[in-house]
Every structure is written in C-alpha cells, then in structure tokens.
C-alpha cells in the first residue's frame, strides 16, 4: 500500500456553523472516538445526505452499526469517496491482464514494455512450478530462452534500423527505441513481470476482493487479493468487516461475504 486517505474534518466547520446553534452541529467535529480516515470520510459523506450532524446522529462509537446498515442495504455509493493505492510487483503479465478488466472506480499505471528495455526483464514463477523439480527446471529453461530470443531480436532490429529500415524509423531517439522494443516484446511470455500501480475506491476494492479472492479465482490473483484484503481490513476494519477468511484444500486462502453487491 502506497497511499491511503488522510482526512481533516475541520474543513467542515464553516458548513456546520451555518446552521442554528441549538442544532449543536459543531459538536460533530468533537466526537470523542476517532475513526480511521477512510471510515471517517465515508461516514461524514453519508451523514451529509441527511444533514445528520446533531446529537441524535450515529456517533462514532456506534459506527460499525452505521456501516453494517450501509453494506446490508446495498447503499455503497458513499464507499466511493475513500481511495487506496497499491504498487503490485512480482506479478505476471497474465495477472495484470485479468486485473485491468475491472474498470469502474479504478485507475492503473503499468510498466511499458515499449519503453522499458529487456535489460530489466524479470519473470514470475507460478506456485505449481516451485514445488515440482521438473516444472521448475522447464520454467528456468523457458525464461532463459525468452531472454536470449528477446535480446537477439532487439539486436537484429537495431541493425536493421541503422540500415534505414522505414518501418523501424523514428524522429527522436525515444521513438527509435520504442520501435524496436514494441516488436521484441511480442516474444515475451505471460510469465514476464508486469509491475502496476492500482488506485481504487473502497466500493471497487470490495468488488474486486469478492471476485478475485474467491476460491473460484486463479491462484496468483487470489493470493494477491487476499493480501490486499488483509491490508485494507487492517486500516479500515469497519468497511470490510463482513468479509470472512477461509482456508482452501490447496493450502491457500480465500474470502467470502454475504453482501457481494454493495
């Protein structure tokens, strides 16, 4: 996790002060129980809908009940206010192809194989290969071969570029490099590492965790999203309290919830 909400509700003071003093709205900012930032932001957004800032509101000590009502009733739009960002590395191109299918509420920035040269190529070994000597050996041979073929292809393309091959031409140095690498990358397997920064709101994270930390998901993406779930549960426990972890027969973990659509 590289970014999480940082909330300062004192910015609401002028708004709350505009109501009659006997409403006691300013006391909203003096609630004795502090919440995690994502929870405080989400709760404040939800209570704005009903201008519910007086003594009769849901106080922070009862915030879990407030969020439970939101989740069970499916009113998840307020969860979209809080965003978290993760840098995911040590993940394969196969993983990111599945990940970026999730669009609503998400933003992605992924390593460019057109811009980044093969000198920093890394590969991700599937868990099934790690525990089998034959599969592990085949994996090592395959990635060595992929690296060699990539290097040979790039070298040849640079030679052709130097000879004036039109399809490889470019106006600036960066374009010349991209023209070569966009061809050479076609040789790379799905096991190539593809670091990616992902930002999503809580509603989107809940959806992705439900879909990708499921026992029906592919093992690589399931393990990543189970770890994401654990991190989010740590910094915003009330927003993910309905998720339950379970151990699968293959030794990995998954999560389930009674409220998948919020």
C-alpha positions in Angstrom: 0.0 0.0 0.0 1.5 3.3 -1.0 -1.4 5.7 -0.4 -4.5 5.9 1.8 -6.9 8.6 2.8 -5.9 11.4 5.1 -8.9 13.2 6.4 -9.3 16.5 8.2 -12.9 17.1 9.0 -12.2 20.5 10.4 -12.8 21.7 6.9 -16.5 21.1 7.6 -16.5 23.8 10.3 -17.8 26.7 8.2 -20.5 24.5 6.8 -21.7 23.2 10.1 -21.5 26.7 11.7 -24.1 28.0 9.2 -26.9 26.1 11.0 -28.7 27.3 14.1 -26.5 26.9 17.2 -29.1 24.9 19.1 -28.6 22.1 16.5 -25.2 21.5 18.1 -23.8 20.6 14.7 -20.3 21.8 15.6 -20.0 19.0 18.2 -19.8 16.6 15.3 -16.2 17.6 15.0 -15.5 16.8 18.7 -16.7 13.2 18.7 -14.6 11.5 21.4 -13.9 8.4 19.4 -11.6 8.6 16.4 -12.1 6.6 13.3 -9.7 5.5 10.7 -9.6 8.1 7.9 -11.5 6.1 5.3 -14.2 5.4 7.8 -14.4 9.0 9.0 -14.7 10.2 5.4 -17.3 7.7 4.4 -19.4 8.3 7.5 -19.2 12.1 7.0 -20.2 11.8 3.4 -23.1 9.5 4.3 -24.4 11.7 7.1 -24.2 14.7 4.7 -27.0 13.1 2.7 -29.4 13.6 5.6 -27.7 16.6 7.3 -27.3 14.2 10.3 -24.8 16.0 12.5 -26.7 16.7 15.7 -26.8 14.8 19.0 -29.3 12.3 17.6 -26.9 11.1 14.9 -25.0 7.8 14.9 -21.9 8.6 17.0 -18.5 7.1 16.2 -18.7 4.6 19.0 -21.7 3.1 17.0 -20.1 3.5 13.6 -19.9 -0.2 13.0 -23.7 -0.4 13.1 -23.9 2.5 10.7 -21.6 0.8 8.2 -23.3 -2.5 8.6 -26.6 -0.8 7.6 -24.9 0.7 4.5 -23.5 -2.7 3.5 -26.5 -4.8 4.1 -28.8 -2.4 2.4 -26.5 -2.1 -0.6 -26.1 1.7 -0.4 -22.4 1.5 -1.4 -22.1 4.8 -3.2 -20.7 6.5 -0.1 -17.9 4.0 -0.1 -16.6 5.5 -3.3 -15.2 8.6 -1.5 -12.3 6.7 0.0 -9.4 5.6 -2.2 -6.4 3.4 -1.6 -3.4 2.8 -3.9 -1.1 -0.2 -4.2 2.1 -0.9 -6.0 1.9 -4.5 -7.1 5.2 -6.1 -8.2 6.3 -9.7 -8.6 3.1 -10.2 -10.6 2.9 -11.6 -14.0 1.5 -10.2 -17.3 -1.1 -12.9 -17.1 -2.2 -11.4 -13.7 -2.4 -7.9 -14.9 -4.5 -8.9 -18.0 -7.1 -10.2 -15.6 -6.8 -7.2 -13.2 -7.4 -4.4 -15.7 -10.7 -5.9 -16.7 -12.0 -4.2 -13.5 -12.7 -0.6 -14.7 -15.3 1.1 -12.6 -13.7 3.1 -9.8 -10.1 2.0 -10.7 -7.0 3.6 -12.2 -4.0 1.8 -13.5 -0.4 2.7 -14.4 1.6 -0.3 -15.7 5.2 -0.8 -16.8 5.6 -0.1 -20.5 7.3 -2.9 -22.4 7.6 -0.5 -25.3 9.6 2.0 -23.2 11.5 -0.3 -20.8 14.2 -2.4 -22.3 14.7 -6.1 -21.9 17.8 -5.4 -19.7 15.5 -5.3 -16.7 13.3 -8.3 -17.6 12.1 -10.3 -14.7 9.8 -13.3 -14.6 7.2 -14.7 -12.2 7.3 -18.4 -11.4 3.9 -20.0 -10.8 3.5 -21.7 -7.4 2.8 -25.0 -9.1 6.3 -24.9 -10.7 8.0 -24.0 -7.4 7.1 -27.3 -5.8 7.9 -29.5 -8.8 11.5 -30.0 -9.9 10.6 -30.8 -13.4 8.3 -27.9 -13.9 10.8 -25.6 -12.1 13.6 -26.7 -14.5 11.4 -26.2 -17.5 10.5 -22.7 -16.2 14.1 -21.7 -15.9 14.9 -23.0 -19.3 11.9 -21.2 -20.8 12.7 -17.8 -19.4 16.4 -18.1 -20.3 15.3 -18.9 -23.8 12.8 -16.0 -23.8 15.5 -13.5 -22.6 18.0 -14.8 -25.3 15.5 -14.6 -28.1 14.4 -11.1 -27.0 18.0 -9.9 -26.9 18.8 -11.4 -30.3 15.6 -9.9 -31.8 16.3 -6.5 -30.4 19.9 -6.6 -31.6 18.8 -7.6 -35.1 16.2 -4.9 -35.2 18.6 -2.2 -34.2 20.9 -3.3 -37.0 18.0 -3.0 -39.5 17.1 0.3 -38.0 20.7 1.5 -38.6 20.4 0.5 -42.2 17.4 2.7 -42.7 14.5 0.2 -42.5 11.5 2.5 -42.8 9.1 0.6 -40.6 11.6 0.9 -37.7 12.4 4.6 -38.3 11.6 7.4 -35.9 12.1 11.1 -35.5 13.6 11.1 -32.0 15.8 8.7 -30.0 12.9 7.5 -27.8 10.8 6.7 -30.8 13.7 4.6 -32.3 14.0 2.6 -29.1 10.2 2.1 -28.9 10.0 0.9 -32.5 12.5 -1.9 -31.6 11.1 -2.9 -28.3 7.4 -3.0 -29.4 8.4 -5.7 -31.8 10.8 -7.6 -29.5 8.2 -7.7 -26.7 6.0 -9.9 -28.8 8.3 -12.8 -27.8 7.8 -12.3 -24.1 5.7 -14.9 -22.2 2.8 -14.2 -19.8 5.3 -15.1 -17.0 7.0 -11.7 -17.6 6.8 -9.5 -14.5 4.5 -6.5 -15.0 4.6 -4.1 -12.1 1.5 -1.9 -11.8 0.1 0.8 -9.6 -3.6 0.4 -8.8 -5.8 3.0 -7.2 -9.4 2.2 -6.4 -12.2 3.3 -4.1 -13.5 1.1 -1.3 -16.5 0.0 -3.3 -14.4 -1.1 -6.1 -11.9 -2.8 -3.8 -14.8 -4.7 -2.2 -16.0 -5.9 -5.6 -12.5 -7.0 -6.7 -11.8 -8.8 -3.4 -15.1 -10.6 -3.7 -14.3 -11.6 -7.3 -10.6 -12.2 -7.1 -10.0 -13.5 -3.6 -12.6 -16.1 -4.3 -12.0 -19.9 -4.3 -13.0 -19.8 -7.9 -10.2 -17.5 -8.9 -6.8 -18.3 -10.4 -4.2 -18.9 -7.7 -1.9 -16.0 -8.4 -4.6 -13.3 -8.4 -6.3 -14.9 -5.5 -3.2 -14.7 -3.3 -2.6 -11.1 -4.2 -6.1 -10.1 -3.4 -6.2 -12.0 -0.2 -3.1 -9.9 0.9 -4.8 -6.7 -0.3 -7.9 -7.7 1.8 -5.7 -8.2 4.9 -4.1 -4.8 4.4 -7.4 -3.0 3.9 -9.0 -4.8 6.8 -6.2 -3.5 9.0 -6.6 0.2 8.1 -10.4 0.2 7.6 -11.8 -2.7 9.6 -15.4 -1.5 9.6 -15.6 -1.2 5.9 -14.6 -4.8 5.3 -15.9 -6.4 8.5 -18.4 -8.6 6.6 -15.6 -10.5 4.8 -14.6 -13.8 6.3 -11.3 -15.6 5.5 -11.3 -19.3 4.9 -8.6 -21.9 4.2 -8.8 -23.9 1.0 -7.7 -27.5 0.4 -4.7 -26.4 -1.7 -3.3 -24.5 1.3 -4.2 -21.0 0.0 -6.7 -18.7 1.5 -9.9 -17.0 0.1 -12.6 -14.7 1.4 -16.4 -14.8 1.3 -19.1 -12.3 2.2 -22.9 -12.4 2.4 -23.0 -9.0 0.8 -21.1 -9.2 -2.6 -23.1 -6.4 -4.2 -22.8 -3.1 -2.3 
